[in-house]
């Protein structure tokens, strides 16, 4: 699933097509090597899911300036990319979207500054989209939750006893919050009915949670040629994601013989853990949980005003569960 998916959603395809050149123009950095790497990341195949959900929720509201909406959509994608740059530093990732990461090419220090720079561009776009202090505060709150979620992940690293509740709390900030912000911002900027605004965040949270669960599943069961990132990258960096957490209780001693090695696990050890996760039903249990969260999102979407926008939201959300990258 890539940007071609938006051909199936003519309600928002024109806006997303116009967003791409706008994003490239919004990022202006005098350090040309870093600037070029950021542009490559923006151009290299992100799905624009958060701007897509944002634009779909704008359809429930009143006609609003295209320029303001474009800035609102850009803010979401720029914040997302900024967090990805920082994630690559934390995870020591060699590639992102098939492109060599900034931290791998130019070092962690420069990558951290590049991510910080993207946050300043994000707030610039927020201010271009709205002067409503309540919405600006919503952005601040969302960024706070995202960053505390990332810090929360650190406390779970290498924790064989991590609970499902702790995992759900961590992904609520790490991934779900930005989806929730996208949905809410689209409804709020266009003064959608209050019932839609009230439903937007819970819908986004459910979608984002299911999306992260599928990402975790693909880390164990995906094809790296399609995901364009190394398989089991999380495990290598001590992040025990959903399939592993659900499998460990079924064979604690078997898992411990490998996981106790932490960063000293060999490639053979990692592949052995992957086999154990599949053997003990971790991937399938994770798929079931992702399905439950997707169903929760679809149930909430079904309560939105009837029409083509509601149908598009339901269809897009259902497609996310079936993706293979």
N, C-alpha and C positions, 0 to 999 in steps of 0.2 A: 504494500500500500504506500503510494507516494502522492505527490501533488496531483497526479492525474485523477485521483479519486474525486476531486472537486468538479470534474466534468459531469458527474452524476448529481450535482447539487447546483443547478443554474441560479438558484436564489442568491448565492454568495460567490460563485466563481468569478464574475467580473471584478468584484472588490478585492478578492485575493490575488488575482492577476495583476491588478494595479498596485497592490501592496509591495510586491517584490522589488521593483525599482525604487520605490519610496524608501524601503529599508536600507538599500545600498547607499542611497543619497543621504540618509539620516546619520550614518556612521562616518564621521570625518576625523581622522587621526593623522597627525603629522609624521608619526613614526611609520614609514611606508611598509616595512616588512610585516609589522604587527597588523597594520591596517589591511594589507592584502590577505593575511591569514583570516581575519575576521570576515572580510568579504567572501572569501572562499567558503567559510563555514555557513554564512547566510545563503550562499548560492547552491550548496551541495546536497540539497534534497530533504530538508526538514519538511514535515508534513503540513505545517501551519495549522495544526489542529486547534490550538488555543485561539488564534485569530478567527478560525472558521466557526468555532462555537460562539465567539463574541458576535460575529456578524449575523449568525442565525438568530441569536436572541435580540438583536436590534430590530428584527422584522416584526416583533411583537409590539414595538413602540411607535412613536410618531416620526414623521420625516425629520431628519437631522442633517446638519452640514456634513457633506462627504469628507471634507478636510478634517473635521473634528473626529469623525469615526475612524478615518485612516490613521490618525495619530494614536487613537485609543488601541486599535489593533496592533500597530507597530510597537507600542509600549509593551504589550504582552509578549511578543516574539523576541524583542530585544532583552527583556528581563530573563526570558527562558534561555537565550543563548549565553547571557552573562553567567547564569548559574551553571550551564554546561561547561564553560571554560574553567570555572572554579572546580567543578566535579572532576574534570580531567587532571587537575593538579592533585586533588585528594586521592584519586584512584590510580595516579601515575599512568594514565591511559596513553597508549601510543597513537591511536587514531580515533577520529570522531567523524561519523558520516562518510567514511572512506577517505578522510583528509588527515594528514599528519597533524597532531595537536600542537597548539602553541607552546605548551609546557615541554613537549618533546623536542620541538624545533629551536625554541629560544630560551628555555629554562623556566623554572617554576616562578621565579620573581616576576618576570615579564608577563607571564600568564595571569598571575594574580592582579597585576596592574591593569591588564587588558580586560579582565572580568569586572574590575572596579569601574573602569571607564565605561563599560556597557551599562552599568547601573546609572551613571550620570546621564547617559543618552536616554535611558528609560524614563527618568524623572522629567527630562526635557519634553518627551513626547506626552507624558501624563499631563503636564501643564498646558500643552497645546490642545489637548482633548477636552479639558474641563477646568472651570474655575470654582467648581462646587467643592467646598472644603470637606464635606462629608465623603465625597467620592475620593478625594485626595487622601483623606484619612484611611479609607478602605484600602488604598494601595499601600500605604505605610504599614497598616496592620498585616496585610498579606505578605509583604516582604519580610516583616518581623517573623511571621509564622514559618515562612519558607526557610529562613536562616536558622531559626531555632530547631526546625526539623532536621536540617543538615547536621547541626551540632549534636542533636539527639542520636543520630546514627552512630556517631563516634563512640557513645557509651555502650552501644550494642555490638561493636566490633569484636569478633572472636568469641562471642558469648554463645556457648552451646546450650545454655539454659534460657535463652531469650524466648519470651512468650509471644503468642499471637497478638495479644492486646498491645504489647510494646511495639511490635511491627506495625500494626494498624495506626498507632499514634504517630509513629515516625513518618509513614508515607502520607499521612494527612497533611503534614507540612511540606515534605519533600516534593510531592507531585500533585496531590489533590487540590491544594490551595490555589495553585495557578489556574487550574481548570475552573474552580469555583469563582475566582476573580473574573475570569473571562466571561463566564455566563452572567454574573451579576452586573459587571460593567456594561455589557451590551444592553441589558434591560434598563439599567438606571440612566445611562446617557440619553436614551431615547424616550424616557418617561413612560415606559411600558406600564400596564396595569399593576397595581400593587401586589396582586396575587402572583403575577409572573415574577416580579422582583423578589418576593419572599421565597419562591420556589427555586430561583436561579442558583443560589449558592448550594443548597442540598443536592441539586442535580449535578452540578459541577464536581462536588466532592465525591459523589458516587462514581461518576465517570472517571475522574482522576485516579481514584483508588483501584478500580478495575483495570485501568490502563497500566498502572504500575505493576499490578499483579501479573499481567500478561508480559510485561517487560522482563519480570523476574523468571517467568516460565521460559521465555525465549532464551534466557541466559543458559538454561540447562537443555532445552530441546530445540533451539533454533538453528538455522543454517547461517553461519557467519557471512556467507556470500550475499545473503539477503538482508541480514541485520546490520552488516557493515561495521561490526565491532567484534572483538575476540569473545568467543564463548567462555563462560565461567570467569569473566573479568571480576565480578563482585567477589567470588570466592577467593580469588588470588589476593584481594586486598582486605580480607577479613570481614566482608559484609555477608552475613548469612541471611539470604533472602528467603522468600516464602516457601518454595519447594523443599529446600533443605530444612527449614524450621519445622515443617509439617512431617518430614520423614524421620528426623532424629529420634523422636520418642519411641519409634518402632525398633530401633537397633542402636541404642546409645553407645555400647561398647565398640561395635563395628565402626561407627563414625568417629569415635574418639581416637582410635588408633591412628587416624589420618589427621584429624583436625587439631590434635594436640601439638602438631608440628608447626602450626600457624604459618608464618611467612616462609618457613623452610620446606613446605610441601613441594614435592617434585611434580612434574607434569603427569607422571604415572599416578601419583597420589590423588591429584585433582580428578583425573579420569575415573579413578576408583570411587571417589565420592559421588561423582556424577552417576555412575552405575548404581550405587547404593540408593541414591535418591529416587531413581526410576524404579528399582526393584521394590522399594518399600512404599511406593504409591505417592511420593511427594509431588510429582508433576501433576498427576490426575487430581489429587486433593486440592492443589492450588488452582487448577482449572475450574473445579467445582465452586470454590470460593469466589473466583473472578466472575463466574456466571451468576452467582447470587448477587454480587454488587452491581453487575450489569442489569439484572432484572429489577433491582431496586431503583436504578436510574430510569429504566423504561417505565416503571410504575409511576414515578413522579412526573415523567414527561407526558404520560397519558392524561394527566390532570390539567395540562396546559390548554389554552384555547385551541379548538379544533381548526385544522387547515393544513396547507402544504408545509408550513414551517414546522409544525409539530410532527408531521410525518417525516420530514427530512431529519429532524433531530433524532427520532426513533431509529430511522434507518442507519444513520451514521454511527450511532452508539452501538447498534447491533453488529455493525461491520467491524468495530474495534476488537470484539471478542474473537473474531475469526482470522485476524491478521497473522501473518507469519514473519513480519519484520516491523 
